[in-house]
Amino acid sequence: NEEEEFVLPEEFEPLLTGVPLYTDDTANVIALVWAPRPFNRRSDRTRRALDISLVKSCYLEHCPSEHPVKVRVSYQKLLKC
């Protein structure tokens, strides 16, 4: 049971020879792959700003009650932007 030697045809080219090995964004993409969670994930459960401790205090802050309603509403809308 003798095996024949495999020879590639002369017109054979490796796949993706026309695609550059790296681009200007390659370093950023690699950094993103190795980034800490949740930045390294393509999709995940979304979180409300209220649940994130960094901005939670801003959302819980209220405009002083001595201001008119118009001012308090604007204050709340600005906090939600």
DSSP file (Angstrom, degrees, kcal/mol; ACC not computed):
  #  RESIDUE AA STRUCTURE BP1 BP2  ACC     N-H-->O    O-->H-N    N-H-->O    O-->H-N    TCO  KAPPA ALPHA  PHI   PSI    X-CA   Y-CA   Z-CA
    1    1 A N              0   0    0      0, 0.0     2,-0.4     0, 0.0     0, 0.0   0.000 360.0 360.0 360.0  81.4    0.0    0.0    0.0
    2    2 A E        -     0   0    0      1,-0.0     2,-0.3     0, 0.0     0, 0.0  -0.672 360.0-135.4 -88.3 132.8    2.3    2.7   -1.3
    3    3 A E        -     0   0    0     -2,-0.4     2,-0.2     1,-0.0    -1,-0.0  -0.682  15.6-130.1 -89.6 140.1    1.2    6.4   -0.8
    4    4 A E        -     0   0    0     -2,-0.3     2,-0.3     1,-0.1    -1,-0.0  -0.604  26.3-108.2 -85.7 149.3    1.6    8.8   -3.7
    5    5 A E        -     0   0    0     -2,-0.2     2,-0.4     1,-0.1    -1,-0.1  -0.601  32.2-127.0 -76.8 133.5    3.3   12.1   -3.1
    6    6 A F        -     0   0    0     -2,-0.3     2,-0.4    -3,-0.0    -1,-0.1  -0.691  27.5-172.9 -84.9 129.3    0.8   15.0   -3.2
    7    7 A V        -     0   0    0     -2,-0.4     3,-0.1     0, 0.0    -2,-0.0  -0.987  18.2-132.9-125.7 128.6    1.8   17.9   -5.6
    8    8 A L        -     0   0    0     -2,-0.4     2,-0.0     1,-0.1     0, 0.0  -0.493  31.3-103.8 -75.9 147.2   -0.1   21.2   -5.7
    9    9 A P    >   -     0   0    0      0, 0.0     3,-1.5     0, 0.0    -1,-0.1  -0.355  28.8-118.1 -65.9 153.9   -1.1   22.5   -9.1
   10   10 A E  T 3  S+     0   0    0      1,-0.3    -2,-0.1    -3,-0.1     0, 0.0   0.798 112.0  57.3 -66.7 -28.9    1.1   25.4  -10.4
   11   11 A E  T 3  S+     0   0    0      2,-0.0    -1,-0.3     0, 0.0     2,-0.1   0.424  80.0 124.4 -82.8   3.6   -1.8   27.8  -10.5
   12   12 A F    <   -     0   0    0     -3,-1.5    -4,-0.0     1,-0.0     0, 0.0  -0.411  37.8-176.4 -66.5 134.8   -2.5   27.3   -6.8
   13   13 A E        -     0   0    0     -2,-0.1     3,-0.1     0, 0.0    -2,-0.0  -0.987  30.8-106.1-128.9 142.5   -2.5   30.4   -4.6
   14   14 A P    >   -     0   0    0      0, 0.0     3,-0.9     0, 0.0     2,-0.0  -0.315  46.6 -96.2 -62.0 150.4   -2.9   30.6   -0.8
   15   15 A L  T 3  S+     0   0    0      1,-0.2     0, 0.0     2,-0.1     0, 0.0  -0.327 103.2  17.1 -65.4 150.3   -6.3   31.9    0.4
   16   16 A L  T >  S+     0   0    0      1,-0.1     3,-1.0    -3,-0.1    -1,-0.2   0.732  73.8 141.1  61.6  28.2   -6.6   35.6    1.3
   17   17 A T  T <  S+     0   0    0     -3,-0.9    -2,-0.1     1,-0.2    -1,-0.1   0.787  71.8  54.0 -69.3 -24.7   -3.4   36.7   -0.5
   18   18 A G  T 3  S+     0   0    0      2,-0.1    -1,-0.2     0, 0.0    -2,-0.1   0.509  92.3  87.8 -85.5  -4.3   -5.1   39.8   -1.6
   19   19 A V  S <  S-     0   0    0     -3,-1.0     2,-0.0     1,-0.0     0, 0.0  -0.815  84.6-116.7 -97.8 131.5   -6.1   40.8    1.9
   20   20 A P        -     0   0    0      0, 0.0     3,-0.1     0, 0.0    -2,-0.1  -0.338  14.3-131.9 -65.6 147.8   -3.6   42.9    4.0
   21   21 A L  S    S+     0   0    0      1,-0.2     2,-0.3    -4,-0.1    -2,-0.0   0.855  86.5   3.6 -68.1 -35.8   -2.3   41.2    7.1
   22   22 A Y        -     0   0    0      4,-0.0     2,-0.2     3,-0.0    -1,-0.2  -0.978  63.8-163.6-147.7 159.9   -2.9   44.3    9.2
   23   23 A T    >   -     0   0    0     -2,-0.3     3,-1.1    -3,-0.1     4,-0.4  -0.633  48.4 -82.2-128.6-172.8   -4.5   47.7    8.8
   24   24 A D  T 3  S+     0   0    0      1,-0.2     4,-0.3    -2,-0.2     3,-0.3   0.772 128.1  51.0 -65.3 -25.3   -4.4   51.0   10.8
   25   25 A D  T 3> S+     0   0    0      1,-0.2     4,-2.3     2,-0.1    -1,-0.2   0.465  80.8  95.7 -92.1  -2.2   -7.1   49.5   13.1
   26   26 A T  H <> S+     0   0    0     -3,-1.1     4,-2.4     1,-0.2     5,-0.2   0.905  83.9  48.9 -59.6 -45.3   -5.4   46.2   13.9
   27   27 A A  H  > S+     0   0    0     -4,-0.4     4,-2.3    -3,-0.3    -1,-0.2   0.899 112.1  49.6 -62.3 -40.6   -3.8   47.4   17.2
   28   28 A N  H  > S+     0   0    0     -4,-0.3     4,-2.0     2,-0.2    -1,-0.2   0.895 110.7  49.8 -65.3 -39.4   -7.1   48.8   18.4
   29   29 A V  H  X S+     0   0    0     -4,-2.3     4,-2.0     2,-0.2    -2,-0.2   0.915 111.1  48.4 -66.6 -42.7   -9.0   45.6   17.6
   30   30 A I  H  X S+     0   0    0     -4,-2.4     4,-1.8     1,-0.2    -1,-0.2   0.904 110.8  51.5 -64.6 -40.3   -6.4   43.5   19.4
   31   31 A A  H  < S+     0   0    0     -4,-2.3    -1,-0.2     1,-0.2    -2,-0.2   0.878 109.2  51.3 -62.3 -36.8   -6.6   45.8   22.4
   32   32 A L  H >< S+     0   0    0     -4,-2.0     3,-0.8     1,-0.2    -2,-0.2   0.866 106.2  53.8 -69.2 -36.3  -10.4   45.5   22.4
   33   33 A V  H 3< S+     0   0    0     -4,-2.0    -1,-0.2     1,-0.2    -2,-0.2   0.892 115.7  39.6 -63.5 -39.2  -10.2   41.7   22.3
   34   34 A W  T 3< S+     0   0    0     -4,-1.8    -1,-0.2    -5,-0.1    -2,-0.2   0.318  92.1 119.3 -94.2   8.2   -8.0   41.7   25.4
   35   35 A A  S <  S-     0   0    0     -3,-0.8     5,-0.2    -4,-0.2    -3,-0.1  -0.299  73.3 -94.3 -69.7 157.2   -9.9   44.5   27.2
   36   36 A P    >>  -     0   0    0      0, 0.0     3,-1.3     0, 0.0     4,-0.6  -0.293  65.3 -52.9 -69.0 159.7  -11.6   43.9   30.5
   37   37 A R  T 34 S+     0   0    0      1,-0.3    -3,-0.0     2,-0.2     0, 0.0  -0.430 120.0  24.0 -63.1 141.9  -15.2   42.8   30.7
   38   38 A P  T >4 S+     0   0    0      0, 0.0     3,-1.4     0, 0.0    -1,-0.3  -0.956 117.6  60.2 -94.7   5.8  -17.7   44.1   29.4
   39   39 A F  T <4 S+     0   0    0     -3,-1.3    -2,-0.2     1,-0.3    -4,-0.1   0.728  99.4  58.6 -71.3 -20.6  -15.7   45.9   26.7
   40   40 A N  T 3< S+     0   0    0     -4,-0.6     2,-0.4    -5,-0.2    -1,-0.3   0.419  90.3  91.3 -87.3   2.9  -14.4   42.7   25.2
   41   41 A R    <   -     0   0    0     -3,-1.4     3,-0.1     1,-0.1    -8,-0.0  -0.788  62.9-153.5-102.6 141.3  -17.9   41.3   24.6
   42   42 A R  S    S+     0   0    0     -2,-0.4     2,-0.3     1,-0.3    -1,-0.1   0.805  84.6   7.9 -80.4 -30.2  -19.8   41.8   21.3
   43   43 A S  S    S+     0   0    0      3,-0.0     2,-0.3     2,-0.0    -1,-0.3  -0.993  72.0 151.2-149.3 150.9  -23.2   41.6   23.0
   44   44 A D        -     0   0    0     -2,-0.3     2,-0.2    -3,-0.1     0, 0.0  -0.957  53.6 -60.7-164.2 174.3  -24.3   41.4   26.5
   45   45 A R        -     0   0    0     -2,-0.3     2,-0.1     1,-0.1    -2,-0.0  -0.521  58.8-123.3 -67.6 131.8  -27.2   42.2   28.8
   46   46 A T        -     0   0    0     -2,-0.2     2,-0.4     1,-0.0    -1,-0.1  -0.448  22.5-148.2 -78.5 154.0  -27.8   46.0   28.8
   47   47 A R        -     0   0    0     -2,-0.1     2,-0.2     3,-0.0     5,-0.0  -0.935  12.2-122.3-122.6 144.8  -27.7   47.9   32.0
   48   48 A R    >>  -     0   0    0     -2,-0.4     3,-1.4     1,-0.1     4,-0.6  -0.544  24.6-120.8 -79.3 151.3  -29.6   51.0   33.0
   49   49 A A  G >4 S+     0   0    0      1,-0.3     3,-0.8    -2,-0.2     6,-0.3   0.814 114.2  65.0 -60.2 -28.3  -27.5   54.0   34.0
   50   50 A L  G 34 S+     0   0    0      1,-0.2    -1,-0.3     9,-0.1    10,-0.1   0.791  99.0  52.4 -64.4 -28.1  -29.3   53.8   37.4
   51   51 A D  G <4 S+     0   0    0     -3,-1.4     2,-0.6     4,-0.0    -1,-0.2   0.613  89.8  87.8 -84.4 -13.2  -27.6   50.4   38.0
   52   52 A I  S XX S-     0   0    0     -3,-0.8     4,-1.3    -4,-0.6     3,-1.1  -0.783  72.1-146.6 -92.9 121.3  -24.1   51.7   37.4
   53   53 A S  H 3> S+     0   0    0     -2,-0.6     4,-0.6     1,-0.3    -1,-0.1   0.746  91.5  66.3 -62.1 -25.5  -22.7   53.1   40.6
   54   54 A L  H 34 S+     0   0    0      1,-0.2    -1,-0.3     2,-0.1     4,-0.2   0.880 118.1  21.8 -64.6 -38.1  -20.7   55.8   38.8
   55   55 A V  H <> S+     0   0    0     -3,-1.1     4,-1.7    -6,-0.3     3,-0.4   0.435  98.5  93.6-109.2  -1.6  -23.8   57.7   37.6
   56   56 A K  H  X S+     0   0    0     -4,-1.3     4,-1.8     1,-0.2     5,-0.2   0.893  83.2  54.6 -61.2 -40.3  -26.3   56.4   40.1
   57   57 A S  H  X S+     0   0    0     -4,-0.6     4,-0.8     1,-0.2    -1,-0.2   0.855 105.4  54.1 -63.9 -33.5  -25.8   59.3   42.5
   58   58 A C  H >4 S+     0   0    0     -3,-0.4     3,-0.5     1,-0.2    -1,-0.2   0.907 109.3  47.4 -65.8 -41.2  -26.5   61.8   39.7
   59   59 A Y  H 3< S+     0   0    0     -4,-1.7    -1,-0.2     1,-0.2    -2,-0.2   0.819 110.9  51.1 -71.2 -29.7  -29.9   60.1   38.9
   60   60 A L  H 3< S+     0   0    0     -4,-1.8    -1,-0.2    -5,-0.2     2,-0.2   0.618  88.5 102.2 -83.1 -10.9  -30.9   60.0   42.5
   61   61 A E    <<  -     0   0    0     -4,-0.8     2,-0.3    -3,-0.5    18,-0.1  -0.511  59.2-157.8 -73.3 138.2  -30.1   63.7   43.0
   62   62 A H        -     0   0    0     -2,-0.2     3,-0.1    14,-0.0    -2,-0.1  -0.885  20.3-109.0-119.9 150.5  -33.2   66.0   42.9
   63   63 A C        -     0   0    0     -2,-0.3     9,-0.1     9,-0.2    13,-0.0  -0.502  51.2 -91.3 -70.5 141.1  -33.7   69.6   42.2
   64   64 A P    >   -     0   0    0      0, 0.0     3,-1.5     0, 0.0    -1,-0.1  -0.275  32.5-128.4 -55.8 140.4  -34.5   71.7   45.3
   65   65 A S  T 3  S+     0   0    0      1,-0.3     7,-0.1    -3,-0.1    -2,-0.1   0.632  99.8  73.7 -71.1 -14.3  -38.2   71.9   45.8
   66   66 A E  T 3  S+     0   0    0      2,-0.0    -1,-0.3     3,-0.0     3,-0.1   0.652  80.3  90.8 -75.3 -11.7  -38.2   75.7   46.2
   67   67 A H  S <  S-     0   0    0     -3,-1.5     5,-0.0     1,-0.1    -4,-0.0  -0.488  91.5 -95.2 -78.0 153.3  -37.6   76.0   42.4
   68   68 A P     >  -     0   0    0      0, 0.0     4,-2.1     0, 0.0     3,-0.5  -0.225  34.5-108.4 -64.0 159.7  -40.6   76.3   40.0
   69   69 A V  H  > S+     0   0    0      1,-0.2     4,-2.7     2,-0.2     5,-0.2   0.877 118.3  59.1 -57.1 -41.1  -41.9   73.1   38.4
   70   70 A K  H  > S+     0   0    0      1,-0.2     4,-2.0     2,-0.2    -1,-0.2   0.895 108.0  45.4 -56.9 -42.4  -40.6   74.2   35.0
   71   71 A V  H  > S+     0   0    0     -3,-0.5     4,-2.4     2,-0.2    -1,-0.2   0.897 112.0  51.3 -69.4 -41.2  -37.1   74.3   36.4
   72   72 A R  H  X S+     0   0    0     -4,-2.1     4,-2.1     2,-0.2    -2,-0.2   0.898 110.4  49.0 -64.7 -39.8  -37.4   71.0   38.2
   73   73 A V  H  X S+     0   0    0     -4,-2.7     4,-2.4     2,-0.2    -1,-0.2   0.928 112.2  48.1 -65.0 -44.8  -38.6   69.3   35.0
   74   74 A S  H  X S+     0   0    0     -4,-2.0     4,-2.4    -5,-0.2    -2,-0.2   0.898 109.7  54.0 -61.3 -40.4  -35.7   70.8   33.0
   75   75 A Y  H  X S+     0   0    0     -4,-2.4     4,-1.7     1,-0.2    -1,-0.2   0.920 110.2  46.2 -59.6 -45.9  -33.3   69.7   35.7
   76   76 A Q  H  X S+     0   0    0     -4,-2.1     4,-1.3     1,-0.2    -1,-0.2   0.897 111.3  51.7 -65.7 -40.7  -34.6   66.1   35.5
   77   77 A K  H  X S+     0   0    0     -4,-2.4     4,-0.6     1,-0.2     3,-0.2   0.893 108.2  51.9 -64.3 -39.4  -34.4   66.1   31.7
   78   78 A L  H >< S+     0   0    0     -4,-2.4     3,-0.8     1,-0.2    -1,-0.2   0.877 106.9  53.4 -64.3 -36.8  -30.8   67.3   31.7
   79   79 A L  H 3< S+     0   0    0     -4,-1.7    -1,-0.2     1,-0.2    -2,-0.2   0.807 107.1  52.5 -67.2 -28.3  -29.9   64.5   34.1
   80   80 A K  H 3<        0   0    0     -4,-1.3    -1,-0.2    -3,-0.2    -2,-0.2   0.554 360.0 360.0 -86.5  -7.8  -31.4   61.9   31.8
   81   81 A C    <<        0   0    0     -3,-0.8    -1,-0.2    -4,-0.6    -2,-0.1   0.508 360.0 360.0 -65.6 360.0  -29.4   63.0   28.7
